[in-house]
Amino acid sequence: MTHLEEYLKREQVEYRRIIHSRAYTAQKTAAYAHISGKEIAKTVMIKIDGRLCMAVIPASGSLDTRALKEASGAKEVRLATEPEFKDNFPDCEVGAMPPFGNLYNMDVFVSTELTQDPFISFNACNHSELIQISYKNYQRLVNPVVLDITYHPIIHN
């Protein structure tokens, strides 16, 4: 049992485990799990003024670092490199961190788009399972800063 699952059980949060084919991108995970990319949260590791933080956005979108910088009042916001964050998640496969910065002593910024769904689904510390909980429980447990930080790139065919 992962640190996350122990936490959810201790907090008496109902959750659903969704097993899917191994996937390394949030969009592929959505396809394999048969869930809309708007309903799957991807955790993007960022550095805000040198501090490691999490940005949580829909799988179907991209992180708007400029909007995050403006909204947070930071001097610098950038994507974190894998070597900068991988050791912070000893119970997770690299790139499969759940959006629970509170369990890893990190601030969490969540996209307003994710607050509009009754449920939130996210990696369960590996690349072949998702956990789904109510967004209300996620908000209560993590207490993230909610900001408009997602953009949807226009794809030209």
Chimera marker file (.cmm) of the C-alpha trace (Angstrom):
<marker_set name="trace">
<marker id="1" x="0.000" y="0.000" z="0.000" r="1" g="1" b="0" radius="0.5"/>
<marker id="2" x="1.375" y="3.406" z="-0.952" r="1" g="1" b="0" radius="0.5"/>
<marker id="3" x="1.804" y="6.391" z="1.345" r="1" g="1" b="0" radius="0.5"/>
<marker id="4" x="-1.102" y="7.985" z="-0.545" r="1" g="1" b="0" radius="0.5"/>
<marker id="5" x="-3.485" y="5.069" z="-0.005" r="1" g="1" b="0" radius="0.5"/>
<marker id="6" x="-2.601" y="4.935" z="3.694" r="1" g="1" b="0" radius="0.5"/>
<marker id="7" x="-3.376" y="8.648" z="3.901" r="1" g="1" b="0" radius="0.5"/>
<marker id="8" x="-6.735" y="8.289" z="2.118" r="1" g="1" b="0" radius="0.5"/>
<marker id="9" x="-7.727" y="5.399" z="4.407" r="1" g="1" b="0" radius="0.5"/>
<marker id="10" x="-6.640" y="7.302" z="7.516" r="1" g="1" b="0" radius="0.5"/>
<marker id="11" x="-8.713" y="10.315" z="6.369" r="1" g="1" b="0" radius="0.5"/>
<marker id="12" x="-11.650" y="7.964" z="5.595" r="1" g="1" b="0" radius="0.5"/>
<marker id="13" x="-11.841" y="9.077" z="1.969" r="1" g="1" b="0" radius="0.5"/>
<marker id="14" x="-13.644" y="6.791" z="-0.450" r="1" g="1" b="0" radius="0.5"/>
<marker id="15" x="-11.645" y="6.211" z="-3.594" r="1" g="1" b="0" radius="0.5"/>
<marker id="16" x="-11.846" y="4.187" z="-6.741" r="1" g="1" b="0" radius="0.5"/>
<marker id="17" x="-8.820" y="2.462" z="-8.236" r="1" g="1" b="0" radius="0.5"/>
<marker id="18" x="-8.725" y="2.354" z="-12.036" r="1" g="1" b="0" radius="0.5"/>
<marker id="19" x="-6.256" y="-0.084" z="-13.588" r="1" g="1" b="0" radius="0.5"/>
<marker id="20" x="-5.185" y="0.600" z="-17.177" r="1" g="1" b="0" radius="0.5"/>
<marker id="21" x="-2.475" y="-0.319" z="-19.667" r="1" g="1" b="0" radius="0.5"/>
<marker id="22" x="0.896" y="1.184" z="-18.822" r="1" g="1" b="0" radius="0.5"/>
<marker id="23" x="1.062" y="4.786" z="-20.091" r="1" g="1" b="0" radius="0.5"/>
<marker id="24" x="3.636" y="7.544" z="-19.708" r="1" g="1" b="0" radius="0.5"/>
<marker id="25" x="1.595" y="10.570" z="-20.776" r="1" g="1" b="0" radius="0.5"/>
<marker id="26" x="-1.575" y="11.888" z="-19.210" r="1" g="1" b="0" radius="0.5"/>
<marker id="27" x="-3.418" y="11.832" z="-22.533" r="1" g="1" b="0" radius="0.5"/>
<marker id="28" x="-2.518" y="8.159" z="-23.145" r="1" g="1" b="0" radius="0.5"/>
<marker id="29" x="-3.577" y="7.364" z="-19.582" r="1" g="1" b="0" radius="0.5"/>
<marker id="30" x="-6.944" y="9.009" z="-20.271" r="1" g="1" b="0" radius="0.5"/>
<marker id="31" x="-7.386" y="6.962" z="-23.440" r="1" g="1" b="0" radius="0.5"/>
<marker id="32" x="-6.408" y="3.667" z="-21.781" r="1" g="1" b="0" radius="0.5"/>
<marker id="33" x="-8.586" y="4.340" z="-18.723" r="1" g="1" b="0" radius="0.5"/>
<marker id="34" x="-11.521" y="5.465" z="-20.914" r="1" g="1" b="0" radius="0.5"/>
<marker id="35" x="-11.787" y="8.787" z="-19.063" r="1" g="1" b="0" radius="0.5"/>
<marker id="36" x="-11.836" y="12.258" z="-20.615" r="1" g="1" b="0" radius="0.5"/>
<marker id="37" x="-8.502" y="14.092" z="-20.508" r="1" g="1" b="0" radius="0.5"/>
<marker id="38" x="-10.388" y="16.945" z="-18.835" r="1" g="1" b="0" radius="0.5"/>
<marker id="39" x="-11.102" y="14.713" z="-15.851" r="1" g="1" b="0" radius="0.5"/>
<marker id="40" x="-7.568" y="13.418" z="-15.295" r="1" g="1" b="0" radius="0.5"/>
<marker id="41" x="-5.208" y="15.608" z="-13.346" r="1" g="1" b="0" radius="0.5"/>
<marker id="42" x="-1.575" y="15.666" z="-14.320" r="1" g="1" b="0" radius="0.5"/>
<marker id="43" x="1.017" y="16.777" z="-11.827" r="1" g="1" b="0" radius="0.5"/>
<marker id="44" x="3.610" y="19.139" z="-13.271" r="1" g="1" b="0" radius="0.5"/>
<marker id="45" x="6.677" y="19.707" z="-11.122" r="1" g="1" b="0" radius="0.5"/>
<marker id="46" x="7.779" y="23.322" z="-11.064" r="1" g="1" b="0" radius="0.5"/>
<marker id="47" x="10.258" y="25.571" z="-9.315" r="1" g="1" b="0" radius="0.5"/>
<marker id="48" x="8.826" y="28.827" z="-7.994" r="1" g="1" b="0" radius="0.5"/>
<marker id="49" x="11.580" y="31.170" z="-6.871" r="1" g="1" b="0" radius="0.5"/>
<marker id="50" x="13.784" y="28.108" z="-6.320" r="1" g="1" b="0" radius="0.5"/>
<marker id="51" x="11.146" y="26.180" z="-4.321" r="1" g="1" b="0" radius="0.5"/>
<marker id="52" x="9.861" y="22.839" z="-5.591" r="1" g="1" b="0" radius="0.5"/>
<marker id="53" x="6.052" y="22.934" z="-6.036" r="1" g="1" b="0" radius="0.5"/>
<marker id="54" x="3.275" y="21.102" z="-7.864" r="1" g="1" b="0" radius="0.5"/>
<marker id="55" x="0.991" y="22.494" z="-10.528" r="1" g="1" b="0" radius="0.5"/>
<marker id="56" x="-2.059" y="20.323" z="-11.165" r="1" g="1" b="0" radius="0.5"/>
<marker id="57" x="-3.815" y="20.729" z="-14.497" r="1" g="1" b="0" radius="0.5"/>
<marker id="58" x="-6.146" y="18.702" z="-16.717" r="1" g="1" b="0" radius="0.5"/>
<marker id="59" x="-4.396" y="16.097" z="-18.879" r="1" g="1" b="0" radius="0.5"/>
<marker id="60" x="-5.889" y="17.802" z="-21.923" r="1" g="1" b="0" radius="0.5"/>
<marker id="61" x="-4.126" y="21.098" z="-21.213" r="1" g="1" b="0" radius="0.5"/>
<marker id="62" x="-0.703" y="22.643" z="-20.735" r="1" g="1" b="0" radius="0.5"/>
<marker id="63" x="0.672" y="24.666" z="-17.847" r="1" g="1" b="0" radius="0.5"/>
<marker id="64" x="0.686" y="28.417" z="-18.409" r="1" g="1" b="0" radius="0.5"/>
<marker id="65" x="3.824" y="29.331" z="-16.454" r="1" g="1" b="0" radius="0.5"/>
<marker id="66" x="3.365" y="33.029" z="-17.208" r="1" g="1" b="0" radius="0.5"/>
<marker id="67" x="-0.129" y="33.011" z="-15.658" r="1" g="1" b="0" radius="0.5"/>
<marker id="68" x="1.208" y="31.093" z="-12.649" r="1" g="1" b="0" radius="0.5"/>
<marker id="69" x="4.049" y="33.588" z="-12.221" r="1" g="1" b="0" radius="0.5"/>
<marker id="70" x="1.635" y="36.538" z="-12.357" r="1" g="1" b="0" radius="0.5"/>
<marker id="71" x="-0.966" y="34.980" z="-10.055" r="1" g="1" b="0" radius="0.5"/>
<marker id="72" x="1.577" y="33.814" z="-7.475" r="1" g="1" b="0" radius="0.5"/>
<marker id="73" x="3.621" y="37.017" z="-7.518" r="1" g="1" b="0" radius="0.5"/>
<marker id="74" x="6.789" y="34.991" z="-8.070" r="1" g="1" b="0" radius="0.5"/>
<marker id="75" x="9.968" y="36.322" z="-9.620" r="1" g="1" b="0" radius="0.5"/>
<marker id="76" x="10.677" y="33.049" z="-11.435" r="1" g="1" b="0" radius="0.5"/>
<marker id="77" x="8.538" y="30.059" z="-12.408" r="1" g="1" b="0" radius="0.5"/>
<marker id="78" x="9.978" y="27.227" z="-14.460" r="1" g="1" b="0" radius="0.5"/>
<marker id="79" x="9.497" y="23.532" z="-15.034" r="1" g="1" b="0" radius="0.5"/>
<marker id="80" x="11.579" y="21.403" z="-12.686" r="1" g="1" b="0" radius="0.5"/>
<marker id="81" x="13.977" y="18.892" z="-14.172" r="1" g="1" b="0" radius="0.5"/>
<marker id="82" x="13.644" y="15.204" z="-13.340" r="1" g="1" b="0" radius="0.5"/>
<marker id="83" x="16.886" y="15.159" z="-11.273" r="1" g="1" b="0" radius="0.5"/>
<marker id="84" x="15.490" y="18.072" z="-9.212" r="1" g="1" b="0" radius="0.5"/>
<marker id="85" x="12.381" y="16.174" z="-8.076" r="1" g="1" b="0" radius="0.5"/>
<marker id="86" x="12.719" y="12.402" z="-8.506" r="1" g="1" b="0" radius="0.5"/>
<marker id="87" x="14.212" y="11.773" z="-5.049" r="1" g="1" b="0" radius="0.5"/>
<marker id="88" x="11.294" y="13.559" z="-3.357" r="1" g="1" b="0" radius="0.5"/>
<marker id="89" x="8.915" y="10.704" z="-4.229" r="1" g="1" b="0" radius="0.5"/>
<marker id="90" x="10.538" y="7.473" z="-2.996" r="1" g="1" b="0" radius="0.5"/>
<marker id="91" x="7.220" y="5.585" z="-3.116" r="1" g="1" b="0" radius="0.5"/>
<marker id="92" x="6.411" y="6.568" z="-6.724" r="1" g="1" b="0" radius="0.5"/>
<marker id="93" x="7.629" y="5.733" z="-10.194" r="1" g="1" b="0" radius="0.5"/>
<marker id="94" x="9.264" y="8.776" z="-11.795" r="1" g="1" b="0" radius="0.5"/>
<marker id="95" x="6.597" y="10.914" z="-13.410" r="1" g="1" b="0" radius="0.5"/>
<marker id="96" x="3.694" y="9.229" z="-11.612" r="1" g="1" b="0" radius="0.5"/>
<marker id="97" x="3.443" y="11.458" z="-8.561" r="1" g="1" b="0" radius="0.5"/>
<marker id="98" x="-0.060" y="12.053" z="-7.200" r="1" g="1" b="0" radius="0.5"/>
<marker id="99" x="-1.102" y="15.717" z="-6.809" r="1" g="1" b="0" radius="0.5"/>
<marker id="100" x="-0.741" y="15.628" z="-3.017" r="1" g="1" b="0" radius="0.5"/>
<marker id="101" x="2.061" y="18.085" z="-2.291" r="1" g="1" b="0" radius="0.5"/>
<marker id="102" x="0.962" y="18.137" z="1.333" r="1" g="1" b="0" radius="0.5"/>
<marker id="103" x="2.355" y="14.588" z="1.676" r="1" g="1" b="0" radius="0.5"/>
<marker id="104" x="5.722" y="15.720" z="0.302" r="1" g="1" b="0" radius="0.5"/>
<marker id="105" x="6.009" y="19.161" z="1.948" r="1" g="1" b="0" radius="0.5"/>
<marker id="106" x="5.249" y="21.113" z="-1.246" r="1" g="1" b="0" radius="0.5"/>
<marker id="107" x="2.841" y="23.865" z="-2.193" r="1" g="1" b="0" radius="0.5"/>
<marker id="108" x="0.164" y="22.866" z="-4.698" r="1" g="1" b="0" radius="0.5"/>
<marker id="109" x="-1.426" y="25.078" z="-7.348" r="1" g="1" b="0" radius="0.5"/>
<marker id="110" x="-4.486" y="23.606" z="-9.073" r="1" g="1" b="0" radius="0.5"/>
<marker id="111" x="-6.182" y="24.720" z="-12.262" r="1" g="1" b="0" radius="0.5"/>
<marker id="112" x="-9.661" y="26.218" z="-11.881" r="1" g="1" b="0" radius="0.5"/>
<marker id="113" x="-10.766" y="23.813" z="-14.641" r="1" g="1" b="0" radius="0.5"/>
<marker id="114" x="-10.320" y="20.826" z="-12.312" r="1" g="1" b="0" radius="0.5"/>
<marker id="115" x="-12.605" y="22.356" z="-9.676" r="1" g="1" b="0" radius="0.5"/>
<marker id="116" x="-15.579" y="22.178" z="-12.042" r="1" g="1" b="0" radius="0.5"/>
<marker id="117" x="-15.836" y="18.381" z="-12.085" r="1" g="1" b="0" radius="0.5"/>
<marker id="118" x="-17.298" y="16.381" z="-9.189" r="1" g="1" b="0" radius="0.5"/>
<marker id="119" x="-14.344" y="13.934" z="-9.351" r="1" g="1" b="0" radius="0.5"/>
<marker id="120" x="-10.614" y="14.127" z="-9.854" r="1" g="1" b="0" radius="0.5"/>
<marker id="121" x="-8.496" y="11.213" z="-11.123" r="1" g="1" b="0" radius="0.5"/>
<marker id="122" x="-4.705" y="11.038" z="-10.882" r="1" g="1" b="0" radius="0.5"/>
<marker id="123" x="-1.725" y="8.684" z="-10.985" r="1" g="1" b="0" radius="0.5"/>
<marker id="124" x="-1.555" y="6.266" z="-8.077" r="1" g="1" b="0" radius="0.5"/>
<marker id="125" x="2.264" y="6.469" z="-7.820" r="1" g="1" b="0" radius="0.5"/>
<marker id="126" x="2.730" y="4.285" z="-10.908" r="1" g="1" b="0" radius="0.5"/>
<marker id="127" x="2.030" y="4.354" z="-14.643" r="1" g="1" b="0" radius="0.5"/>
<marker id="128" x="-0.727" y="1.727" z="-14.709" r="1" g="1" b="0" radius="0.5"/>
<marker id="129" x="-3.215" y="2.823" z="-12.026" r="1" g="1" b="0" radius="0.5"/>
<marker id="130" x="-5.335" y="5.871" z="-11.322" r="1" g="1" b="0" radius="0.5"/>
<marker id="131" x="-7.104" y="6.852" z="-8.148" r="1" g="1" b="0" radius="0.5"/>
<marker id="132" x="-10.361" y="8.752" z="-8.354" r="1" g="1" b="0" radius="0.5"/>
<marker id="133" x="-11.834" y="10.722" z="-5.448" r="1" g="1" b="0" radius="0.5"/>
<marker id="134" x="-14.372" y="13.501" z="-5.133" r="1" g="1" b="0" radius="0.5"/>
<marker id="135" x="-12.944" y="16.930" z="-5.869" r="1" g="1" b="0" radius="0.5"/>
<marker id="136" x="-14.402" y="18.134" z="-2.537" r="1" g="1" b="0" radius="0.5"/>
<marker id="137" x="-12.274" y="15.585" z="-0.671" r="1" g="1" b="0" radius="0.5"/>
<marker id="138" x="-9.205" y="16.534" z="-2.709" r="1" g="1" b="0" radius="0.5"/>
<marker id="139" x="-9.742" y="20.216" z="-1.879" r="1" g="1" b="0" radius="0.5"/>
<marker id="140" x="-10.211" y="19.411" z="1.808" r="1" g="1" b="0" radius="0.5"/>
<marker id="141" x="-7.111" y="17.218" z="2.060" r="1" g="1" b="0" radius="0.5"/>
<marker id="142" x="-4.658" y="19.193" z="-0.076" r="1" g="1" b="0" radius="0.5"/>
<marker id="143" x="-5.986" y="22.748" z="0.279" r="1" g="1" b="0" radius="0.5"/>
<marker id="144" x="-4.360" y="23.829" z="-3.002" r="1" g="1" b="0" radius="0.5"/>
<marker id="145" x="-4.181" y="27.379" z="-4.310" r="1" g="1" b="0" radius="0.5"/>
<marker id="146" x="-6.738" y="27.509" z="-7.147" r="1" g="1" b="0" radius="0.5"/>
<marker id="147" x="-5.609" y="29.577" z="-10.161" r="1" g="1" b="0" radius="0.5"/>
<marker id="148" x="-6.386" y="29.915" z="-13.856" r="1" g="1" b="0" radius="0.5"/>
<marker id="149" x="-3.135" y="28.285" z="-15.059" r="1" g="1" b="0" radius="0.5"/>
<marker id="150" x="-4.152" y="26.011" z="-17.938" r="1" g="1" b="0" radius="0.5"/>
<marker id="151" x="-4.056" y="26.722" z="-21.634" r="1" g="1" b="0" radius="0.5"/>
<marker id="152" x="-5.107" y="24.485" z="-24.476" r="1" g="1" b="0" radius="0.5"/>
<marker id="153" x="-2.729" y="24.630" z="-27.417" r="1" g="1" b="0" radius="0.5"/>
<marker id="154" x="-4.341" y="24.861" z="-30.830" r="1" g="1" b="0" radius="0.5"/>
<marker id="155" x="-3.339" y="21.831" z="-32.863" r="1" g="1" b="0" radius="0.5"/>
<marker id="156" x="-3.085" y="22.427" z="-36.598" r="1" g="1" b="0" radius="0.5"/>
<marker id="157" x="-3.613" y="19.443" z="-38.898" r="1" g="1" b="0" radius="0.5"/>
<link id1="1" id2="2" r="1" g="1" b="0" radius="0.2"/>
<link id1="2" id2="3" r="1" g="1" b="0" radius="0.2"/>
<link id1="3" id2="4" r="1" g="1" b="0" radius="0.2"/>
<link id1="4" id2="5" r="1" g="1" b="0" radius="0.2"/>
<link id1="5" id2="6" r="1" g="1" b="0" radius="0.2"/>
<link id1="6" id2="7" r="1" g="1" b="0" radius="0.2"/>
<link id1="7" id2="8" r="1" g="1" b="0" radius="0.2"/>
<link id1="8" id2="9" r="1" g="1" b="0" radius="0.2"/>
<link id1="9" id2="10" r="1" g="1" b="0" radius="0.2"/>
<link id1="10" id2="11" r="1" g="1" b="0" radius="0.2"/>
<link id1="11" id2="12" r="1" g="1" b="0" radius="0.2"/>
<link id1="12" id2="13" r="1" g="1" b="0" radius="0.2"/>
<link id1="13" id2="14" r="1" g="1" b="0" radius="0.2"/>
<link id1="14" id2="15" r="1" g="1" b="0" radius="0.2"/>
<link id1="15" id2="16" r="1" g="1" b="0" radius="0.2"/>
<link id1="16" id2="17" r="1" g="1" b="0" radius="0.2"/>
<link id1="17" id2="18" r="1" g="1" b="0" radius="0.2"/>
<link id1="18" id2="19" r="1" g="1" b="0" radius="0.2"/>
<link id1="19" id2="20" r="1" g="1" b="0" radius="0.2"/>
<link id1="20" id2="21" r="1" g="1" b="0" radius="0.2"/>
<link id1="21" id2="22" r="1" g="1" b="0" radius="0.2"/>
<link id1="22" id2="23" r="1" g="1" b="0" radius="0.2"/>
<link id1="23" id2="24" r="1" g="1" b="0" radius="0.2"/>
<link id1="24" id2="25" r="1" g="1" b="0" radius="0.2"/>
<link id1="25" id2="26" r="1" g="1" b="0" radius="0.2"/>
<link id1="26" id2="27" r="1" g="1" b="0" radius="0.2"/>
<link id1="27" id2="28" r="1" g="1" b="0" radius="0.2"/>
<link id1="28" id2="29" r="1" g="1" b="0" radius="0.2"/>
<link id1="29" id2="30" r="1" g="1" b="0" radius="0.2"/>
<link id1="30" id2="31" r="1" g="1" b="0" radius="0.2"/>
<link id1="31" id2="32" r="1" g="1" b="0" radius="0.2"/>
<link id1="32" id2="33" r="1" g="1" b="0" radius="0.2"/>
<link id1="33" id2="34" r="1" g="1" b="0" radius="0.2"/>
<link id1="34" id2="35" r="1" g="1" b="0" radius="0.2"/>
<link id1="35" id2="36" r="1" g="1" b="0" radius="0.2"/>
<link id1="36" id2="37" r="1" g="1" b="0" radius="0.2"/>
<link id1="37" id2="38" r="1" g="1" b="0" radius="0.2"/>
<link id1="38" id2="39" r="1" g="1" b="0" radius="0.2"/>
<link id1="39" id2="40" r="1" g="1" b="0" radius="0.2"/>
<link id1="40" id2="41" r="1" g="1" b="0" radius="0.2"/>
<link id1="41" id2="42" r="1" g="1" b="0" radius="0.2"/>
<link id1="42" id2="43" r="1" g="1" b="0" radius="0.2"/>
<link id1="43" id2="44" r="1" g="1" b="0" radius="0.2"/>
<link id1="44" id2="45" r="1" g="1" b="0" radius="0.2"/>
<link id1="45" id2="46" r="1" g="1" b="0" radius="0.2"/>
<link id1="46" id2="47" r="1" g="1" b="0" radius="0.2"/>
<link id1="47" id2="48" r="1" g="1" b="0" radius="0.2"/>
<link id1="48" id2="49" r="1" g="1" b="0" radius="0.2"/>
<link id1="49" id2="50" r="1" g="1" b="0" radius="0.2"/>
<link id1="50" id2="51" r="1" g="1" b="0" radius="0.2"/>
<link id1="51" id2="52" r="1" g="1" b="0" radius="0.2"/>
<link id1="52" id2="53" r="1" g="1" b="0" radius="0.2"/>
<link id1="53" id2="54" r="1" g="1" b="0" radius="0.2"/>
<link id1="54" id2="55" r="1" g="1" b="0" radius="0.2"/>
<link id1="55" id2="56" r="1" g="1" b="0" radius="0.2"/>
<link id1="56" id2="57" r="1" g="1" b="0" radius="0.2"/>
<link id1="57" id2="58" r="1" g="1" b="0" radius="0.2"/>
<link id1="58" id2="59" r="1" g="1" b="0" radius="0.2"/>
<link id1="59" id2="60" r="1" g="1" b="0" radius="0.2"/>
<link id1="60" id2="61" r="1" g="1" b="0" radius="0.2"/>
<link id1="61" id2="62" r="1" g="1" b="0" radius="0.2"/>
<link id1="62" id2="63" r="1" g="1" b="0" radius="0.2"/>
<link id1="63" id2="64" r="1" g="1" b="0" radius="0.2"/>
<link id1="64" id2="65" r="1" g="1" b="0" radius="0.2"/>
<link id1="65" id2="66" r="1" g="1" b="0" radius="0.2"/>
<link id1="66" id2="67" r="1" g="1" b="0" radius="0.2"/>
<link id1="67" id2="68" r="1" g="1" b="0" radius="0.2"/>
<link id1="68" id2="69" r="1" g="1" b="0" radius="0.2"/>
<link id1="69" id2="70" r="1" g="1" b="0" radius="0.2"/>
<link id1="70" id2="71" r="1" g="1" b="0" radius="0.2"/>
<link id1="71" id2="72" r="1" g="1" b="0" radius="0.2"/>
<link id1="72" id2="73" r="1" g="1" b="0" radius="0.2"/>
<link id1="73" id2="74" r="1" g="1" b="0" radius="0.2"/>
<link id1="74" id2="75" r="1" g="1" b="0" radius="0.2"/>
<link id1="75" id2="76" r="1" g="1" b="0" radius="0.2"/>
<link id1="76" id2="77" r="1" g="1" b="0" radius="0.2"/>
<link id1="77" id2="78" r="1" g="1" b="0" radius="0.2"/>
<link id1="78" id2="79" r="1" g="1" b="0" radius="0.2"/>
<link id1="79" id2="80" r="1" g="1" b="0" radius="0.2"/>
<link id1="80" id2="81" r="1" g="1" b="0" radius="0.2"/>
<link id1="81" id2="82" r="1" g="1" b="0" radius="0.2"/>
<link id1="82" id2="83" r="1" g="1" b="0" radius="0.2"/>
<link id1="83" id2="84" r="1" g="1" b="0" radius="0.2"/>
<link id1="84" id2="85" r="1" g="1" b="0" radius="0.2"/>
<link id1="85" id2="86" r="1" g="1" b="0" radius="0.2"/>
<link id1="86" id2="87" r="1" g="1" b="0" radius="0.2"/>
<link id1="87" id2="88" r="1" g="1" b="0" radius="0.2"/>
<link id1="88" id2="89" r="1" g="1" b="0" radius="0.2"/>
<link id1="89" id2="90" r="1" g="1" b="0" radius="0.2"/>
<link id1="90" id2="91" r="1" g="1" b="0" radius="0.2"/>
<link id1="91" id2="92" r="1" g="1" b="0" radius="0.2"/>
<link id1="92" id2="93" r="1" g="1" b="0" radius="0.2"/>
<link id1="93" id2="94" r="1" g="1" b="0" radius="0.2"/>
<link id1="94" id2="95" r="1" g="1" b="0" radius="0.2"/>
<link id1="95" id2="96" r="1" g="1" b="0" radius="0.2"/>
<link id1="96" id2="97" r="1" g="1" b="0" radius="0.2"/>
<link id1="97" id2="98" r="1" g="1" b="0" radius="0.2"/>
<link id1="98" id2="99" r="1" g="1" b="0" radius="0.2"/>
<link id1="99" id2="100" r="1" g="1" b="0" radius="0.2"/>
<link id1="100" id2="101" r="1" g="1" b="0" radius="0.2"/>
<link id1="101" id2="102" r="1" g="1" b="0" radius="0.2"/>
<link id1="102" id2="103" r="1" g="1" b="0" radius="0.2"/>
<link id1="103" id2="104" r="1" g="1" b="0" radius="0.2"/>
<link id1="104" id2="105" r="1" g="1" b="0" radius="0.2"/>
<link id1="105" id2="106" r="1" g="1" b="0" radius="0.2"/>
<link id1="106" id2="107" r="1" g="1" b="0" radius="0.2"/>
<link id1="107" id2="108" r="1" g="1" b="0" radius="0.2"/>
<link id1="108" id2="109" r="1" g="1" b="0" radius="0.2"/>
<link id1="109" id2="110" r="1" g="1" b="0" radius="0.2"/>
<link id1="110" id2="111" r="1" g="1" b="0" radius="0.2"/>
<link id1="111" id2="112" r="1" g="1" b="0" radius="0.2"/>
<link id1="112" id2="113" r="1" g="1" b="0" radius="0.2"/>
<link id1="113" id2="114" r="1" g="1" b="0" radius="0.2"/>
<link id1="114" id2="115" r="1" g="1" b="0" radius="0.2"/>
<link id1="115" id2="116" r="1" g="1" b="0" radius="0.2"/>
<link id1="116" id2="117" r="1" g="1" b="0" radius="0.2"/>
<link id1="117" id2="118" r="1" g="1" b="0" radius="0.2"/>
<link id1="118" id2="119" r="1" g="1" b="0" radius="0.2"/>
<link id1="119" id2="120" r="1" g="1" b="0" radius="0.2"/>
<link id1="120" id2="121" r="1" g="1" b="0" radius="0.2"/>
<link id1="121" id2="122" r="1" g="1" b="0" radius="0.2"/>
<link id1="122" id2="123" r="1" g="1" b="0" radius="0.2"/>
<link id1="123" id2="124" r="1" g="1" b="0" radius="0.2"/>
<link id1="124" id2="125" r="1" g="1" b="0" radius="0.2"/>
<link id1="125" id2="126" r="1" g="1" b="0" radius="0.2"/>
<link id1="126" id2="127" r="1" g="1" b="0" radius="0.2"/>
<link id1="127" id2="128" r="1" g="1" b="0" radius="0.2"/>
<link id1="128" id2="129" r="1" g="1" b="0" radius="0.2"/>
<link id1="129" id2="130" r="1" g="1" b="0" radius="0.2"/>
<link id1="130" id2="131" r="1" g="1" b="0" radius="0.2"/>
<link id1="131" id2="132" r="1" g="1" b="0" radius="0.2"/>
<link id1="132" id2="133" r="1" g="1" b="0" radius="0.2"/>
<link id1="133" id2="134" r="1" g="1" b="0" radius="0.2"/>
<link id1="134" id2="135" r="1" g="1" b="0" radius="0.2"/>
<link id1="135" id2="136" r="1" g="1" b="0" radius="0.2"/>
<link id1="136" id2="137" r="1" g="1" b="0" radius="0.2"/>
<link id1="137" id2="138" r="1" g="1" b="0" radius="0.2"/>
<link id1="138" id2="139" r="1" g="1" b="0" radius="0.2"/>
<link id1="139" id2="140" r="1" g="1" b="0" radius="0.2"/>
<link id1="140" id2="141" r="1" g="1" b="0" radius="0.2"/>
<link id1="141" id2="142" r="1" g="1" b="0" radius="0.2"/>
<link id1="142" id2="143" r="1" g="1" b="0" radius="0.2"/>
<link id1="143" id2="144" r="1" g="1" b="0" radius="0.2"/>
<link id1="144" id2="145" r="1" g="1" b="0" radius="0.2"/>
<link id1="145" id2="146" r="1" g="1" b="0" radius="0.2"/>
<link id1="146" id2="147" r="1" g="1" b="0" radius="0.2"/>
<link id1="147" id2="148" r="1" g="1" b="0" radius="0.2"/>
<link id1="148" id2="149" r="1" g="1" b="0" radius="0.2"/>
<link id1="149" id2="150" r="1" g="1" b="0" radius="0.2"/>
<link id1="150" id2="151" r="1" g="1" b="0" radius="0.2"/>
<link id1="151" id2="152" r="1" g="1" b="0" radius="0.2"/>
<link id1="152" id2="153" r="1" g="1" b="0" radius="0.2"/>
<link id1="153" id2="154" r="1" g="1" b="0" radius="0.2"/>
<link id1="154" id2="155" r="1" g="1" b="0" radius="0.2"/>
<link id1="155" id2="156" r="1" g="1" b="0" radius="0.2"/>
<link id1="156" id2="157" r="1" g="1" b="0" radius="0.2"/>
</marker_set>
